[in-house]
């Protein structure tokens, strides 16, 4: 507002000065004489001023005319001029209009219309980074993979569009089933733009599908560093990758490397049950029983699980039932009200043939959470207390039709798995296994690891 006010003031001042100058010239009087060759001309001051203004205007018009003639000459000579720039601007405008129409058609799913419009834009514009991109996408939409491949390759020639070109080629190779080439292209795209979340996810998925656990781990670390994944989730998934890598190394016979990877997985996620079990087994085989005990205690404190109890039992495989009962206090005092802890205490009491203690430990689980396991324990308790075969068989019959209890279930597709794995074998979701009870309609037979004595009691009872 202040600027506008200043311009108005300056304009008024200029008009005032011009008016003052004209009035001064008129009041001065006299005449102005101009001699040209032998001729002499006399003018009044006002006429002289007018003539000077007209002369300046004529000179300006002459300069403009000469400039126009020069521009026309250069235009026909093929040089860059204001005229060519005018035509170029007009041509560019029509090109961008055609490109915009092509992009709108592409968004509307009209691939053929998009190709037609972008073809016009390609003739009018010198912007291959734009026209090649839209052409490639439109060709893909119409199913012309050869044309799309041609334009994606052109995109590789420009630094600004190289990433898009690599991703386009990668998707084409995936569609063709050429996963090896697609993997290399995904790695190239990841190197060009490591913060691109979709590329991160796609590369991670391909690496995990190919069991390239080390490569997947590098991608995962980048995802966390770039903020695509929370740190706690990244740490958990890194543990899953380390565990999968440990199993691969052990299967290949590289025990030392497998042990190191297993211990690293347990360090990253101490409550991840499979990692704790494998790390404890490695420590037990190495004679580090105290370390194995610490690993399993920490895991049990966060997530009681029957596989942890079985691994804990294997630390001292030759102990008596009394010794085992005493040693297992390290676990049973953790999460004492958890159903898994109560089932474990009941099994330990059965192994020590203390059937009243087993009944007390089990409590009302056979009523509030009747599962194959809890009902089988009740059958063993009744057998130990001297109940007849009819009573024991009745409990076993209940166990046969009861829920199998918690199992490894994919939280993406709800597929029940016999054992934990890094990926669901149905929907291929990564780190999707949860230990939980399935709906009754989805319940299937699942073998739960229990202590050896309970197995023997059930075997005798069934016969």
N, C-alpha and C positions, 0 to 999 in steps of 0.2 A: 504493500500500500504506500509506503514511504517513497519507493522507487517511482511509482506512477505519479505521485505528487511532484517529485523533483522534475520528471520529464515535462509535466504540464507547465511548471514554473519556467523551465528553460525555453520551452516553445514560445511562451508569452514574451519573455525577454528578447528572444531573437526577432519576433515580429515588431516589437517596440523599437529595437535598434535599426531594423530596416526602414521602418516608417520615419524614424528620426533622421536617418541618412538621406532619404528621398527629400524630406522637407528642407534639410540643410542645403542640398544641391539646388533646389528650386529657389530658395531665398538668396543664394549666393549671387545669382545672375551672371552676366558676362557671356562669353561664348568659348567654344572649343574649336580650334582650327587644326585641320589635318591636311598635310601636303603630300600628294602622290604624283610623282614626276613633275609635270608643269602645272598640274591642276591643284587647286586649293579649295578645301571644303570647310564651311563653318557650320557648327551645330550648337544648339543650346545645351547646357550641362545635362538636362534631363534626357534629351534625345541621344546625347553621347553615351549616357549610361545604358540606355535601352539597346543601342547599337552594339555595345560591348557584350551585353548579355546574349544578344542574338548571335554574335560572332562565336562566342564560347559554345553555344548550343549547336551551331553549324559544325564546328570542329569536332564536337563529341559525336554527332551523327555520322560524320565522315569516318571517324575511327571505328565506330560500330559497323558501318557498311564494309569497310576494309576487312574487319575481323570476320564478318559473315562470309565475304567472298573467299577469304583464306580458308575458313572452315569447310566451305563447299568444295573447294579445290582439294583439300586434304581428305575429305570424305570420299570423293570419287577416286582419290589416289590410294585408298585403303588404310589411311593413318587414323589414329585415335583422335577423335574430336568430340566437341559437345554434342554434335548431331548423332554420332555413333553411340555416345553415352546415353542419349535420350532413347534411341531405338533399343539399346541393350537393356535399359531399365524397363522399358515396356515389355520386351521379350522375357526378361527375368520375372516380371510380375505375372505374366501369363503362365510361365513355367511353374512358379510357386503355387498359383491357383490350381493348376492341373495336379501338382503333387499333393496339395491339400485334399483335393477331391479323391485322389487315389488312396490316401490314408483313411479318409472317412469310409470309403468303400471297403477297405481292408478291415476296419473295425466292425463294419456291418456284416462281414462274412462274404462279401461279393468279390471273390478273387479275380474273376475275369475282368470285371469293371476296373478293379485296382490296377491290373496289368496294363490295360488300355490307357488309363489316365497317366500312369507313371511313364509309359512309353512316350507320351507327349512331353511330359516334364523332362525326360532324358534328352530330348532333342533341343529343348529351349534352355536348359540349365547346364552349367558346368559344375555340378555338385554330385559327383559319383558316390560320395559317402552317404548321401541321402537316397538317391534313386536306386542304387544297388541294394541297399537294405530293404526298401519297400518292395522292390522287384523280387528279392529272394523270399520274403515272407508271403507275397502274393502267389508266387510259383508253388510254394509249399502248400498253400491253401487249395490250389487247384489240382494238386497231386502231380505236378510236373517236377519230379525230383531232379532230373538232369539240369533243367534251367535253374532251379534253386541252387544246386551244387555249383553251377557256373558263377552265379552272383556271389555266393558265399566265398568262393575262391578270390573273386575280385576284391571283396572286403578285406582280405588278408594283406592287400598291397598298401593299405592306408593305416598309419599308426592309430588314428582315432577310431577306426572300425575293426581293427584286427581281432579284438576280444569277441566282438559279435560274430565275426566270421568263423572263428574257432568254435564257438558254442553252436553255431548253426551246423557246421560239419560234424561236430560231436553228436548232436541229436540225430542227424541222418545215419550215422554209423550205428547208433543204438537201435534205430528203427530197422536197420538191415541185419541186426544181430551180431555185428562185428564188435564185440565188447573189448577186444584187445586194443584196436585202433581208437575206440571211443575212450578208453582209459587214458591213453597217451594224450589225446586231445583235451580231455578233462584236466589232466595235469598241466598242460600248456595254458589252458584258460585260467586255471587256479594261479599259475605263476604270473600271468598278466594282470589279474585282478583278484588278489587273495581275499579281499573283503566282501566279494559278491556272495551273498548267502546261498542262493540257489546253486551256484557252482560248488560251494563248499559241501552242501548236502548231497549233491549228485556224486561228487568224487568220493565222499565218505561212504556212500551206499555201494558204489562199485568196488571200492577197496575192501570193504567188509564182506561183500559177496565173493570176492576172489581170495578171501582169507589173508589179505595183505594187511596184517594187524599193525605192523610197524608204520606203514604208509598211512593207514587210517588214524593212527595215533598222532602223527605229525599234522594231519588235517584237523584233527580234533583240537590240538593245542592252538592252532591258528584261529579256529572258530572262537575259542575262549578269549584269545588275545585281542581279536577284532570286535569282541562284544556280541557275537552272534549266539553265544551260549553262556548261561550263568556259570560261575566258577565251581559251585558245588556240584552241579549236574555234570560239568566237564570232568571234574575229578572222579566222580562215580563211573562215568563212561570210560575214562582212561583206565580205571581199574579193571573194567570188563574186558577191554582190549588186551591189557597185560595178562589177564587170566587166560583168554583165548590163545594168546601167543605162547604162554607157558605150556598149555596142553599140546599145542602143535610141536613144540620143542621136545617135550617128553615122549610124544608118539614117535618122533624121529630118532630117539635114543640119546639126545643131548640133555643129560640129567642136570648138569651144573647150570646150564643156561635156563632150563626149565624151572629149576628151583629158584634161581634169582628172579625170574619173571613172576613166579607165584608169590614170593615174599613181597615183591614190589606191589603186586595187585592187592595183597592184604594190607599193606601199609597205606595205600591210597584209599581203600574202603574197608576198614576193619570189620564192619558188620555185614559185608557181602558174604553170604554163607558159603557158596562154592569156593571162593578165594580163601576163606579161613580154613576150610576142610583140606584143600590141596596144600596150603602153606604148612598146616599142622602135620600132614602126612610126610611132607618133605623134611620137616624138622625131626619127626620121629624116626624116619629112616636114617637120618644123620646122627642119631643119638642125642639130639637136643630136646629131651622130653620136657624140660622146664619151659623152654620157649614155645613148644607146641601147646602146653597147658595154658600159657598166658594168651596165646592167640585165640584159643577156643573159648576161654573165659570172657574175653573182651567181646567176641562175637555173640556169645550167648546172652551177655548183658544187654545187648542192643536188639537181638533178634533170636529168641529161642527156636531151635529147629532140631528135628530128630537126627539129621545127618551130622550135626555138631556133636550130639551125644554119642553117636556111633563112632565118630573119629576120636572122641575123648576116651571111649572104652578101649580103642586100639592102642592107646599110648602104653597101657600096661595090660597086655592081652592075657597074661598068665596069672593074674591075681585072683584071690579068693573072693567070694561074694561079699564077705564082711569087709575086706580091704577095699573092694570096689565101692561099697556103700559109703565108706568113710572118705575115699578120695573124691567121690562125686558130690560131696557136700560143697565143694568149691563152685559147682554149677548150680545145685538146687537152692542154695541160699540167694542166688540172683533171680530176680523176677519170680518170687515164690508163689504168687497167685496166678501166674500164667498157666493156661491149660497144658501147654507142652511140658512145663516144669512138673506139674502134678502127675501127668502121665509117666514122666521119667521116674519120679519118686515111687510111683506104684510099681513100675517094672523092676526097680532096684530092690524094693521090698519083696517082690515075688522071687527074685533071684536069691535072696537071703532066706526064703521060705517063711517070711514074717507076713502071713496073710492078713491079719488084722491091720497091720501098718499099711499094707497095700490098699486095703479098703478105705482106710482113713485118708490116704493120699489121694485116691481117686475121687472121693467125695461123691457129689451128685453128677459127675460128668456123664455117666451112663444115661442120665435122664435129661440134663440140660444140653448136652452136646453128644448125643449118641452117634458114634462113628464105629467103623470096623475095628479100629484099634482099641477104643475104650471098652467096647462090648467084648472083644476078645480077652482083654485083661480081666473083665468081670468073670468070663468063663474060666480063666486060669485060677482066679481067686476061689471060685466055687469048687473047682477040682481040688485045689490045695486044702480046702476046709472039709473035704470028704463028701461033697454032694454027689448024688447019683448021676449016672450017664445021661438020664433024661433031662435033668436040670442043666447040665453042662452043654448038652446038644441044643437045648432051647436057646441058650445064650449065643451059641455059635450060629444058629440059624438066623437070629436077629442080626448078628454081625455080617452075615452074607448079604443081607438086603439093606443094610445101613449105608449112610454116606461114607465115602472113603476119607473124608476130612480134607484138610488143606493139601493142595497140590500146586505144582508149577503151572501157572496159567498166564497166557499172554494177555496183557491188559489192553491190547489193540483189537484183537479179533476173538478173544476168549477161548482160544484153542488150548486144550489141556495137554501137557507134555509129560512124558515119563521121567525126564531129567532136565535139569537147567541147561540152557545154552545161551550164547551171546545174542543169537537172533532167533526169532520165531520161524519155524520151518514151514509155516502156513502163509503168513502175511509178510514175512521178512523184516518185521519191525526190529530195531536194534534195542537191546537192553529193556525188553518189555515184559520179562518174567517176574511175576509176583507169586509169593507163597500164600495162597488163600483158598478158601472153600468154594467150589463151583456151585452153580445152581443145581438143584436136585435132578433136573432133566438132563444136565450135561455131565453128571457124575459118571466116571468110568473107573475100572479097576486100577488101583495104584498100589504098588508095593512100597510099604513104609519100613524103613530099617528100624528094628527093635533089638533089644539085647538078646543074646543067644538063648538064655534060659527060657524066656517067654516063647520063643519059636519052638523049643522042644516041648514045652507044656501043651501048646496048641496042637502040635503034631500028635501027641499022645491022646489028647482029648478027641480029635477028629477020628482016630482009629477006634 
